[in-house]
């Protein structure tokens, strides 16, 4: 009979082999950069992240935006979460992030629905 996997051995199994670990201040979550490229035409950094969260919920968009801006050392107004896709029952989430050279560039290139989804609560109160 096969032995049931503990959460730690499951995390070991889910870790990507060819990825750079990103140090983010979230207990119980592990972040890995699986894709990183700079788009000189649009002047943005495009990141593909893998978040492991076995036994925890999928992190929310605002929490991710705050924590990633802090971990990457950029202003939150330059960072946009494009998509968050969780794998059912696995505890693994794929996150697509764009980091622009300036907040103005972000407003020029990001679709309106992405800007709305990434609104900071303080910005919503101003409207």
N, C-alpha and C positions, 0 to 999 in steps of 0.2 A: 504494500500500500504506500502511496506517495505521501511524503510528509508535507503538512500545510506550511506555506511560506509565512514567515513573520513579516511585519511591515518593513523592517530593516533589510531583510534579504530581498524583498520585493523592490525596494528602492535601489538596491545594488543592481538588480536585473534591469530596471528602467533607465538607469543612467546612460547617457550617450557616450560612446567611446571616443569620438572625435569632436569634442566640443570644449570650449573654454568656460570655466565656471565663473559666474558673476556673483560677487559678494553683495547680497541684498539683506538688509536688516529685517528679516521676517522669520520668526522661529517656526520650524517645521516645514519650511519651503526651501527648495533648492532651485536656483536659476542657472541655466546654461545657454550660452550664445552658440547657436548652431549655424547661423548665417549672419555675416556682417559685411556690408559693402557701402561705399560712398558713391552717390549719384551726383556727379559734378554738374550736370545739366540743370537739375532741380535744386542743387545745393542742400542735400539732405543725406543723412546716414540711415540706412535701412537695415534693421535688425530683425532676425528671426530667433525667438527665444523658446526654450523648452522649460516649463516650470513643473517640478515634481512636488506633489502634495498628497502623498498617500495618507489616508485617514483624515484629511482636512478638506475643507470646501475649496472650490475654485476661487481664487482671489478676484475681488471686484476691480472694475476699471479705474476708479479713483485711487484706490489703495495702490494698485500697480503703477499708476502714473506718478504718484508722490514718491513711492519707494524707488522706482527706476530713475527718476530725475535726480534723486539724491545719490544713488549708486553710480550713475554715469557722470555726475557732476555738471549737469546742465540745468538751465532754468525750465521750470515746469511748462511755461508758455511755448517752449520750443519742441516739446515732446508730445507726440500723439500716438495713442494706442489704436491701431487700425482694426485689429481683430483679436478675439480670444476664442479659441476652439478647444473644448475639453474632449477627452476620449472617455466614453462611457465606462464607468466602473473600474478605471485604471488608476486614476490619480495623477494624470499627466495632461498638461495643457500646453497648446501651441499659441504663442503670442507674437503678433506682428507689430513692430514699433517703428515709427519714423521720427528722427531727431533732425530738425532743421537748423540751418546756420543762424536764422533770425525768426522771430515770431511773425513778421510780416510775410516772409516766404511761405510759412505754414498756411496762413490765411489765403494766400494766392492759389496754392496747389491742393490742399486737402478738400475733399468734398464737404458740402454743407452738413450732411448727416454725421460725418465723422467729427466735425467741429462741435456740433450739438451734443454728441455722446460724450465728448471729452471736456465739456464745460465744467469749470471749477465752481463749486457752490457760491463763492463770493461774486463771480461773474453773473450768475443767475439772479442774485439779489439786486444788482445794479440795474437790470432791465425793467 
